Amino acid sequence: MPIAWSDSLETLDWDELCALYRAAPLGNKSPEGLKTAFTNSMFRCLAYEDGKLVGVGRALADGVDCSYICDVAVLPGHQGTGLGKEIVARLVALSRGHRKIILYSVPGKEDFYRKFGFGRMKTAMAIFEDQALAVQRGYIDEA
């Protein structure tokens, strides 16, 4: 079945998106929180197969300087099919014209993003809600 692409939030089932995040796995995010995040994102990429949400991604962008690609999630049954690659490619294309396009990767997935031209930032810093968990998962070094 071919993938149908959308950027519209009008018919998005927020509970279905929440379930996709859990399955991907990108964590437990509430439907309300996801609605806020996706509504405030300049670019969105929603992939449907036979009416079912199978992949998503979004980018926070200011229209000039910076676009931050985040929350690329693909159902496990669709991982390894090129769907994630297509979502990232679409978000990169939408973000063209910004002075920089930024993302942070799940540790171990950096080589996937290098294929799009992303390079490791040497000065990136972050504050996480749970700093200890971020250290444990390899997102940041201990302070």
C-alpha positions, 0 to 999 in steps of 0.5 A: 500500500502506498504512503499518503503524506500530509502536514495537516493536523485537522484530522490527526488522531492525537491518541493514535499519535501517542500510541505511535510514540510509545511503539516507536519507541519515543516515550510516553507523551500525552495527546495534549502535549503532542498537540501543543508540540505539533501545533507549535511546529512550523513543519510537520510530516505525517505518513499514513498507510491505508488510513493508519498513521505509520510515521511522523516528524516535525521541525521547530523553525523560526523561518530564517535562522534555525530549524530544529528537526525532532520527534521522527517516529516510525512504527516498528513494522515500518522501520527499515523500509526507508520511511524514516529516511523519507520523513527526514528528507522531507523535513530537511527540504522544508527547512532549506533556507534556514542558516542552520538545521539542527537535530539531536539523535538517539545515541548510536543513530548518528551515522543515519543522519550523517547521510543527510549532511548532518555533522556532530556539533562540538558546542551543543548543550542541553538541560533535560527534565531528568538530567540523570536519565539523559546521562544514563541514556548517553544524550549528555555527559555528566556535568 
